[in-house]
């Protein structure tokens, strides 16, 4: 029986479901901090700049820098095993956050979460790209990316409930420890597909005893940097994430401070908003695949996220500047839907622009740009801006800091539209290279 016949459509969909579940756990553990920021601030006597550091830069620096060497390992070793070990690490460190007695210990625990989560997406993206061909890959990666809204939904709901009923320390244990079971599911039920399977090429795994032929990280970086479309894609995704992570980290404190909402109500609303965002996360990849297939024009993989990024800006200003919740909450629903549409197309194009042995590292490089700009600087920028504006605007400083961050989405849209001008030529170069290797 051939490798291709062995991986049936049913099993491929099962594998995608397990990887999605791992990503849900990833984002529960990543996003739980945001709903707990206010009780942590009161308990540990922290300022907004420190909270922004916890929610962004401290996590992102280690998440992104560790992601590249882990991805390089994933292009050479078992992606399934790397993912399983990573889940154990980040889940355990999430639970350890509940033991922190001061800012430094909580900072170190969050760094531990970031190190573990660095091993999540690069091997997962690479696995999905070997299970699903390019014409359905954006849809598959969008389904995987649904872990972001669903994980955020669970994190917000459990965080709001747990903080009110048990306190923020117990809440970290509640969301951290169940991840160990997911790690075991990945380890014992997922199988490692041959690289190049979805391209219908001969598997490129080295023979027993041979050294892996995967390129070095520097070679992958140079390869990608030569693709003009990827340069625009990386900056566009990073700027989009700058706004997304900045808002996502501070939406709960914003609703508590500006609109006097109790934390359980905030958790419920943000959980629902995150869940609704799944519509956009799936639609971004699905629409890109469908429009690109029907028109035979792959520029749609840039146009779809560009249009959605531009369209969400006015709704963000309404959400942060309007005084009535009847307008704020619906605007956040729309922002959540539009905000997730960039994920599937961005991930798919990154996988399509590189050769087969570059996929995990390419994913890590995109995530490095996305997360160092987005997760690292977004929450920290909002926190610092809020502290800077506080002497003049008091509690309302946070809403104006969020508005300043929103402006980066205009810049992101420009990069998406600019990247569309060169993506077809860049894809043709890579496809020709893959045929030569095969």
C-alpha positions in Angstrom: 0.0 0.0 0.0 1.4 3.4 -0.9 1.8 6.3 1.5 -0.8 8.2 -0.4 -3.4 5.4 -0.1 -2.6 5.0 3.5 -3.7 8.5 4.5 -7.4 8.5 3.7 -9.6 11.7 3.5 -11.2 10.6 6.8 -7.8 10.3 8.6 -6.6 13.6 7.2 -9.7 15.3 8.5 -9.2 13.6 11.9 -5.6 14.8 11.9 -6.7 18.3 11.2 -9.2 18.1 14.0 -6.6 17.0 16.5 -4.2 19.8 15.4 -7.1 22.2 15.7 -7.8 20.9 19.3 -4.1 21.5 20.1 -4.4 25.1 18.8 -7.5 25.7 20.9 -5.5 24.7 24.0 -2.7 26.9 22.8 -4.9 30.0 22.7 -6.8 29.2 25.9 -3.4 29.3 27.7 -2.2 32.3 25.8 -5.3 34.4 26.1 -6.3 33.6 29.6 -4.1 36.3 31.0 -6.0 39.2 29.3 -9.3 38.5 31.2 -7.3 38.2 34.5 -5.3 41.4 34.1 -7.5 43.5 36.4 -7.5 41.1 39.4 -3.8 40.5 38.9 -3.2 44.3 38.8 -5.0 44.8 42.0 -3.5 41.8 43.8 0.2 42.4 42.8 -0.1 46.2 42.6 1.1 46.5 38.9 0.8 49.4 36.4 -0.4 49.2 32.8 3.1 49.1 31.4 3.9 46.0 33.4 0.6 44.4 32.4 1.4 45.2 28.8 4.8 43.6 29.2 3.2 40.4 30.6 0.6 40.2 27.9 2.9 41.0 25.0 6.7 41.5 24.9 7.8 39.0 27.5 5.8 36.2 25.9 6.5 37.2 22.3 10.3 37.6 22.5 10.8 34.0 23.6 7.9 32.7 21.6 9.3 34.0 18.4 13.1 33.5 19.0 12.5 29.9 20.1 10.1 29.2 17.2 12.8 29.3 14.5 15.2 26.7 15.9 12.2 24.5 16.9 10.9 24.8 13.3 14.3 24.0 11.9 14.2 20.8 14.0 10.7 20.1 12.7 12.0 20.2 9.1 14.4 17.4 10.1 12.7 15.4 12.9 9.2 14.1 13.9 6.7 17.0 13.8 4.2 15.0 15.8 6.7 14.4 18.7 7.8 18.1 18.8 4.2 19.2 19.0 3.4 16.8 21.8 6.4 17.9 23.9 5.6 21.5 23.3 2.0 21.1 24.6 3.2 19.6 27.8 5.6 22.5 28.4 3.2 25.3 27.8 0.4 23.7 29.7 2.5 23.1 32.7 3.9 26.6 32.7 0.4 28.0 32.4 -0.5 26.2 35.7 2.7 27.6 37.2 1.5 31.1 36.6 -1.0 30.5 39.4 1.9 30.2 41.8 3.4 33.6 41.1 3.8 35.8 44.1 5.1 38.9 42.4 5.7 40.5 39.0 9.1 38.8 38.3 7.8 35.3 39.0 4.7 35.8 36.8 6.9 37.2 34.1 9.2 34.1 34.2 6.2 31.8 34.1 4.8 33.6 31.0 8.2 33.3 29.4 7.9 29.6 30.0 4.5 29.5 28.3 6.0 31.4 25.3 8.9 28.9 25.0 6.4 26.0 24.9 4.0 27.6 22.5 6.9 28.2 20.1 6.6 24.5 19.2 2.9 24.7 18.2 2.3 26.3 14.8 5.4 25.6 12.7 5.1 21.8 12.9 1.3 22.0 12.7 1.5 24.1 9.5 4.0 21.8 8.0 1.8 18.7 8.8 -1.3 20.3 7.3 0.6 21.3 4.2 1.6 17.6 3.6 -2.0 16.4 4.2 -3.8 19.0 2.0 -2.9 20.3 -1.5 -2.5 23.9 -2.3 -6.0 24.3 -3.8 -7.6 23.5 -0.4 -4.7 24.4 1.9 -6.0 27.9 2.9 -9.3 26.3 3.9 -7.5 23.6 6.0 -5.2 26.2 7.6 -8.3 28.4 8.3 -9.9 25.5 10.1 -6.7 25.0 12.1 -6.7 28.8 12.8 -10.2 28.5 14.2 -8.3 27.5 17.4 -7.7 31.2 17.9 -11.3 32.4 18.2 -12.5 29.1 19.9 -9.5 29.1 22.3 -10.0 32.8 23.1 -13.7 32.1 23.6 -13.0 29.3 26.1 -10.3 31.4 27.8 -12.5 34.4 28.2 -15.5 32.4 29.5 -13.5 30.2 31.9 -11.3 33.2 32.9 -14.3 35.4 33.8 -16.1 32.6 35.7 -12.9 31.3 37.4 -11.7 34.8 38.5 -15.1 35.5 40.1 -15.6 32.1 41.8 -12.1 30.8 42.6 -9.6 33.7 42.0 -7.0 34.2 39.3 -4.5 31.7 40.7 -6.8 28.7 40.6 -8.0 29.7 37.1 -4.5 29.3 35.7 -4.5 25.7 37.0 -8.0 25.1 35.6 -6.9 25.9 32.0 -3.3 24.7 32.1 -3.5 21.1 33.3 -6.0 19.7 30.8 -3.5 20.3 28.0 -1.5 17.3 29.1 -4.3 15.0 27.9 -4.3 16.7 24.5 -0.5 16.2 24.2 -1.1 12.4 24.8 -3.7 12.4 22.1 -1.3 14.0 19.6 1.5 11.6 20.5 -0.5 8.4 20.3 -2.9 9.0 17.4 -1.2 11.3 14.8 1.1 9.8 12.2 3.9 11.6 10.4 3.1 12.0 6.7 5.9 11.9 4.1 7.0 15.4 3.1 5.7 16.3 -0.3 2.7 14.0 0.0 0.1 16.7 -1.0 2.1 17.9 -4.0 1.9 14.3 -5.5 5.7 14.3 -5.6 8.0 11.5 -4.6 8.6 11.6 -0.8 11.8 13.5 0.0 12.6 11.9 3.3 16.3 10.9 3.6 17.1 7.2 3.5 18.0 5.6 6.8 21.4 6.7 8.0 21.5 9.7 5.6 21.6 13.3 6.8 18.5 15.4 6.3 18.6 17.6 3.2 16.6 20.4 4.8 18.0 23.9 4.1 19.5 26.0 6.9 17.5 28.7 8.6 19.6 31.4 6.9 18.9 29.8 3.5 15.1 29.8 4.1 15.2 33.4 5.3 17.2 34.5 2.2 14.9 32.5 -0.1 11.8 34.2 1.4 13.3 37.6 1.4 13.8 37.3 -2.3 10.1 36.9 -2.7 8.7 40.5 -2.7 5.2 39.3 -2.0 6.4 37.6 1.2 8.1 40.8 2.4 4.8 42.6 2.1 2.9 39.7 3.6 5.1 39.5 6.7 4.8 43.2 7.4 1.0 43.2 6.7 0.4 40.3 9.1 2.6 41.8 11.7 0.8 45.2 11.7 -2.6 43.5 11.6 -1.5 41.5 14.7 -0.2 44.6 16.3 -3.8 45.9 16.4 -5.3 42.5 17.1 -3.1 41.5 20.1 -3.2 45.1 21.4 -6.9 45.1 21.4 -7.3 41.5 22.5 -5.1 42.0 25.6 -6.8 45.2 26.6 -10.5 44.7 25.7 -11.4 43.2 29.1 -9.8 46.1 31.1 -11.4 48.5 28.7 -14.9 47.2 29.3 -14.3 47.0 33.1 -12.8 50.5 33.4 -14.8 52.5 30.8 -18.2 50.7 31.0 -18.1 49.4 34.6 -18.9 45.8 33.5 -18.4 43.1 36.2 -15.7 40.6 35.2 -18.1 37.6 34.8 -20.2 39.7 32.3 -17.0 40.8 30.5 -15.9 37.2 30.2 -19.2 36.1 28.8 -19.4 38.9 26.2 -15.8 38.5 25.1 -16.2 34.7 24.9 -19.2 35.3 22.6 -17.3 37.9 20.5 -14.4 35.5 20.1 -16.7 32.6 19.1 -18.4 34.8 16.4 -14.9 35.6 15.1 -14.7 32.0 13.9 -16.9 33.0 11.0 -14.3 35.3 9.7 -11.3 33.0 10.4 -12.9 30.2 8.3 -14.3 32.6 5.7 -11.0 34.2 5.0 -9.4 30.9 3.9 -12.5 29.5 2.2 -13.2 32.7 0.2 -9.6 33.0 -0.9 -9.5 29.4 -2.1 -12.9 29.7 -3.9 -12.1 33.1 -5.5 -8.6 32.1 -6.5 -9.9 28.8 -8.0 -12.8 30.4 -9.9 -10.8 33.2 -11.3 -7.4 31.4 -11.5 -6.0 34.5 -9.9 -4.0 33.8 -6.7 -3.9 37.5 -5.9 -7.1 36.9 -4.0 -5.0 35.5 -1.2 -3.8 39.0 -0.7 -6.9 40.9 -1.6 -9.2 39.1 0.8 -7.2 40.0 3.9 -6.4 43.5 2.5 -10.1 44.3 2.1 -11.2 42.9 5.4 -8.4 44.7 7.3 -9.4 48.0 5.8 -13.1 47.4 6.4 -12.7 46.8 10.2 -11.1 50.2 11.0 -14.3 52.3 11.3 -15.9 49.6 13.5 -12.9 49.7 15.8 -13.2 53.4 16.3 -16.9 53.1 17.1 -16.1 50.3 19.6 -13.5 52.4 21.5 -15.0 55.9 21.2 -18.7 55.5 21.5 -20.3 55.8 25.0 -23.1 53.3 24.7 -22.7 49.5 24.9 -25.5 49.0 22.4 -23.0 50.2 19.8 -19.8 49.0 21.3 -20.6 45.3 21.6 -22.0 45.0 18.0 -19.0 46.8 16.7 -16.7 44.4 18.5 -18.6 41.5 16.9 -18.0 42.9 13.4 -14.3 43.5 14.3 -13.9 40.0 15.5 -15.3 38.6 12.2 -13.2 40.8 9.9 -10.1 40.5 12.1 -9.6 36.8 11.6 -9.9 36.8 7.8 -6.2 37.3 7.3 -5.0 34.1 9.0 -5.8 31.3 6.5 -4.6 33.2 3.4 -1.4 34.5 5.1 -0.5 31.0 6.3 -1.3 29.3 3.0 0.7 31.8 0.9 3.7 31.3 3.2 3.6 27.6 2.7 3.1 28.0 -1.1 6.0 30.4 -1.5 8.7 27.9 -0.2 10.0 24.5 -1.2 8.9 21.4 0.6 11.8 21.2 3.2 11.4 24.8 4.1 7.8 24.8 5.4 8.1 24.6 9.2 10.9 27.2 9.2 8.9 29.5 6.8 6.0 29.3 9.1 8.2 30.2 12.0 9.6 33.2 10.1 6.1 34.5 9.4 5.1 33.9 13.0 8.3 35.7 14.1 7.3 38.8 12.1 3.6 38.5 13.1 4.3 38.0 16.8 7.3 40.2 17.4 5.5 43.2 15.8 2.0 42.1 16.9 2.1 40.2 20.2 5.3 41.8 21.3 4.7 45.4 20.6 0.9 45.7 20.4 -0.1 45.1 24.1 3.0 46.9 25.4 2.4 49.9 23.2 -1.2 50.2 24.4 -0.1 49.9 28.0 2.6 52.5 27.7 0.4 54.8 25.8 -2.3 54.4 28.4 0.1 55.3 31.2 1.4 58.3 29.2 -2.1 59.6 28.6 -3.4 58.9 32.1 -2.4 62.3 33.7 -4.7 64.1 31.2 -7.4 61.6 30.5 -7.5 59.5 33.7 -9.4 56.2 33.2 -10.2 57.2 29.6 -6.5 57.0 28.6 -7.0 53.4 27.7 -9.6 54.0 25.1 -7.4 56.6 23.3 -4.4 54.3 23.5 -6.4 51.6 21.7 -7.4 54.1 19.0 -3.8 55.0 18.4 -3.0 51.3 17.9 -5.9 50.9 15.4 -4.2 53.2 12.9 -1.7 50.4 12.1 -4.4 48.5 10.3 -4.4 51.2 7.5 -0.7 50.5 7.1 -1.3 46.8 7.0 -3.8 47.0 4.2 -1.3 48.9 2.1 1.1 46.0 2.4 -1.5 43.4 1.5 -2.4 45.3 -1.7 1.2 45.9 -2.6 2.1 42.2 -2.1 -0.7 41.1 -4.5 1.3 42.7 -7.4 4.1 40.2 -7.3 2.6 37.0 -5.7 1.8 35.2 -9.0 5.4 35.4 -10.3 6.8 34.4 -6.9 4.5 31.3 -6.7 5.5 30.3 -10.2 9.2 30.4 -9.3 8.6 28.1 -6.2 6.4 25.6 -8.1 9.1 25.3 -10.8 11.7 24.7 -8.1 9.6 21.9 -6.5 9.3 20.1 -9.8 13.1 20.3 -10.2 13.7 18.8 -6.8 11.1 16.0 -7.4 
